[in-house]
Amino acid sequence: MANGSSSGFHYNEQLFAKLERTISRERLRRYLQAGHQDMANALWLYETNVELSEALYGIVQGVEVALRNACHHELAGGYGTGQWYLVAPMSSYLQDKVQSAIQKSGGPRAVPGQVMTELSLGFWVDLLASGSEKAFWIPHLHRAFPFAKGLHPLRPKVHQRFERLRWLRNRIAHHEPILTTRGSLYTGHGKFLTLDEVDECLRWICPDTARWLRARSRFYAAEDLLGQLTTGQIQL
């Protein structure tokens, strides 16, 4: 693909100049450096990053939905109501997130399922943080990860992993580079995740769901895309 040909499409110098303007040289800078200042190589890397982001979107979405529903299930059971978010001891910061989600869901009449979909991944990751350990993790949320028992210490490692998953999700959403030659994904903040570590997040919750998502998503396409860079000459 480095020669820019696909279905009869070909790069030329005029197109290079236009793409440099519309994509922006700043956005292409990392790819130009990795591609030895060759615009065709840089665009191939840029396109590969887009493909990888597309492949990962459904995978990360699947893990996020599973995390949300696993936490909701345990909290609803623990508090004896699907509206646990109205009675749980939350910080004012988390309460504000809940109230915003309720308003977006239609107000006080919103059912729990509607409210859950409006709560961001960051909300659920915050419930796994050290500040929520006594209120949420110890009494309830450790049960959301029944297949992560080999981790020690459990909560910090689960929180760290899902925090990096959140960073990765945000980079995908904001069209940032995630492609590397390390066989892993760049999450930002100088950190990385492997595809297996993303998959493991779901395996901690439900191995059967993880097996289904791996088989029916673009997991192996993402694996192939990363493999192209680990064996190639171009470095990222």
Sequence and secondary structure as in RCSB ss.txt:
>XXXX:A:sequence
MANGSSSGFHYNEQLFAKLERTISRERLRRYLQAGHQDMANALWLYETNVELSEALYGIVQGVEVALRNACHHEL
AGGYGTGQWYLVAPMSSYLQDKVQSAIQKSGGPRAVPGQVMTELSLGFWVDLLASGSEKAFWIPHLHRAFPFAKG
LHPLRPKVHQRFERLRWLRNRIAHHEPILTTRGSLYTGHGKFLTLDEVDECLRWICPDTARWLRARSRFYAAEDL
LGQLTTGQIQL
>XXXX:A:secstr
 TT  BTTB   HHHHHHHHHHH HHHHHHHHHHTTT HHHHHHHHHHHHHHHHHHHHHHHHHHHHHHHHHHHHH
HHHHTSTTGGGTS   HHHHHHHHHHHHHTTSTT  HHHHHHHS HHHHHHHTSGGGIIIIITTTGGGG TT TT
 SSHHHHHHHHHHHHHHHHHHHHTT     SSSSEEEETTEEE HHHHHHHHHHH HHHHHHHHHHSSHHHHHHH
HHHHHSSS   
